[in-house]
Amino acid sequence: MKLSIEPWGVNIPFLLLAMVFWIIGGIFHYSHPYFMILGAFEIYLGMIIRLFFPARKYIPVQLLILISSAIPMHVMQIFSSFMLVILEIWAFKDVKNYGGRIIRNFLVFSSPFAFIVAWSIFNYWFLICALSLYLLGVNIGVFSATLNNKAIFGFKQFPLVILVIVMAFIKQMLPFLIAFYFAYTFNEFKLNKTGNFTKYTSIIVTFSSLFLGDFTHAFTLGVMAPLFSSCILYSTSKYNYVKAWVIPLLYALSYYLRIISLPLSEIPFGIASLYFLWLFKDNLTLESLKLGISKAFLQK
């Protein structure tokens, strides 16, 4: 029973592997798209397991996902996505057996199935759409806590799911999806520097893509990187969330600098990523890996 509920820092090896893939993608530009999406996929795997299926009883499947996803062949990513679906079903069955209640976050829990399709087709934009499902779903809780947005679950999420499906075939839907997401969940204005900068930079950067035309990097730098940072820091190092307001600004700067110089744009991206790791550093200890909690919380 203890292993059924006891977590561990399963997201840490995935995050470190993601950094390796991003470094490779930054150095070797001919393979830049592939290794950057691999890095994003690793962070996704680590965080969805960390937040929803972290128990040690799942370690065999968790390690199988980690090992298979570390092999840079898209067929292995199909396999790791399939194993994630198996893990999700197993965890849901356990929650039901224990008498627990499953949060009806269709955006999050449909993403493993979407990744199976996206990796099977091996289409970068479809992979972005699968990632969008998770990012929009998991940050509902974050923005509800930080900006007092409405926490929408169940069938109320279907308009967002439909818009993501439409975006898979019409890239120009990206900024309208992001704008609708924040309008649909808006409740009242709340002062929170990190939350508001994350929100407004994602809207501004994605709408800029309608004129600049780079929808992929508008998503990765305007939506993916800031929302990943926001979610990870809030869920693991909440005490540092207030310090993370500069991160979305740096990622946005990286997007606009791409117009001038690709190497130049890598500077704010690198600074933002290193700063994020510094804010996250309390989770990178052996004790945190073992117990699945920040060192700062363990010392209190």
Residue pairs with C-beta under 8 A, 6 or more apart in sequence:
3 55
3 56
3 57
4 55
4 57
4 94
4 98
5 55
6 55
6 56
7 50
7 54
7 55
7 56
7 291
7 292
7 293
8 54
8 56
8 59
8 289
8 290
8 291
8 292
9 50
9 283
9 288
9 289
9 290
9 291
9 292
9 293
10 46
10 49
10 50
10 54
10 62
10 292
11 46
11 47
11 49
11 50
11 232
11 236
12 46
12 283
12 284
12 288
12 289
13 46
13 66
14 42
14 43
14 45
14 46
14 47
14 49
14 66
14 69
15 42
15 43
15 46
15 232
15 280
17 39
17 42
17 66
17 69
17 70
18 38
18 39
18 40
18 42
18 43
18 46
19 39
19 273
19 277
20 39
21 35
21 36
21 38
21 39
21 42
21 72
22 35
22 36
22 39
22 273
24 31
24 35
25 31
25 32
25 33
25 34
25 35
25 36
25 38
25 39
26 32
26 266
26 270
28 35
29 262
33 124
33 216
34 72
35 72
36 220
37 124
37 127
37 128
38 69
38 72
38 77
40 131
40 220
40 224
40 228
41 69
41 77
41 115
41 127
41 131
42 69
43 228
43 232
44 111
44 115
44 131
44 134
45 65
45 66
45 69
45 80
45 84
47 138
47 228
47 231
47 232
47 235
48 84
48 108
48 111
48 112
48 134
48 138
49 58
49 62
49 65
49 84
49 87
50 235
50 236
50 292
51 138
51 235
52 88
52 91
52 108
53 62
53 87
53 88
53 90
53 91
54 292
55 91
55 94
58 87
58 90
58 91
61 83
61 86
61 87
61 90
62 87
64 80
64 83
65 80
65 83
65 84
65 87
68 76
68 77
68 79
68 80
68 83
69 76
69 77
69 80
74 119
74 122
77 115
77 119
78 116
78 119
78 120
81 112
81 115
81 116
81 119
82 116
84 112
84 115
85 112
85 113
85 116
88 109
88 112
92 102
95 101
95 102
96 102
103 153
104 153
104 154
105 137
105 138
105 140
105 153
105 157
106 137
106 153
106 154
106 157
106 158
106 161
107 133
107 134
107 136
107 137
107 138
107 140
107 157
107 160
107 161
108 133
108 134
108 137
108 138
109 137
110 133
110 161
111 130
111 131
111 133
111 134
111 137
114 126
114 129
114 130
114 133
115 127
115 130
117 126
117 130
118 126
118 127
118 129
118 130
119 127
124 216
125 168
125 171
125 215
125 216
126 168
128 216
128 219
128 220
128 224
129 164
129 165
129 167
129 168
131 224
132 164
132 167
132 177
132 219
132 223
133 161
133 164
135 223
135 224
135 227
135 228
135 231
136 160
136 164
136 181
137 157
138 231
139 227
139 230
139 231
140 149
140 151
140 152
140 153
140 185
141 151
142 195
142 230
142 231
142 234
142 235
143 149
143 182
143 185
143 195
143 199
144 150
144 151
144 185
145 234
146 190
146 192
146 194
146 195
146 234
146 241
147 190
147 192
147 195
147 196
147 199
148 187
148 188
148 190
149 182
149 185
149 186
149 187
150 184
150 185
150 186
150 187
151 185
152 184
152 185
159 180
159 184
160 177
160 180
160 181
160 184
163 173
163 176
163 177
163 180
164 177
166 173
167 173
167 174
167 177
171 215
172 210
172 215
174 206
174 209
174 215
174 218
174 219
174 223
175 203
175 206
175 207
175 209
175 210
175 218
178 202
178 203
178 206
178 222
178 223
179 203
179 206
179 207
182 199
182 203
193 242
193 245
194 230
194 241
194 242
194 243
194 244
194 245
194 247
194 248
195 230
197 245
197 248
197 249
198 226
198 227
198 229
198 230
198 248
201 222
201 226
201 248
201 249
201 251
201 252
202 222
202 223
202 226
202 227
202 248
204 222
204 252
205 218
205 221
205 222
205 223
205 252
205 255
206 218
206 219
206 222
206 223
208 218
208 222
208 255
208 256
209 215
209 218
209 222
212 218
212 259
214 255
214 258
217 255
217 258
218 255
221 251
221 252
221 254
221 255
221 269
222 251
222 252
222 255
225 247
225 251
225 269
225 272
225 273
226 247
226 248
226 251
226 252
229 244
229 247
229 248
229 272
229 276
230 241
230 244
230 248
232 276
232 280
233 240
233 241
233 244
233 276
233 279
233 280
234 241
236 280
236 283
236 294
237 279
237 280
237 282
237 283
237 294
237 296
239 296
240 279
240 280
243 279
244 276
244 279
246 272
246 275
247 272
247 275
247 276
250 268
250 269
250 271
250 272
250 275
251 268
251 269
251 272
253 268
254 265
254 266
254 267
254 268
254 269
254 272
255 265
257 264
257 265
257 267
257 268
258 265
277 284
282 288
282 294
282 295
282 296
283 294
283 295
285 295
287 295
287 298
288 294
288 295
288 298
291 298
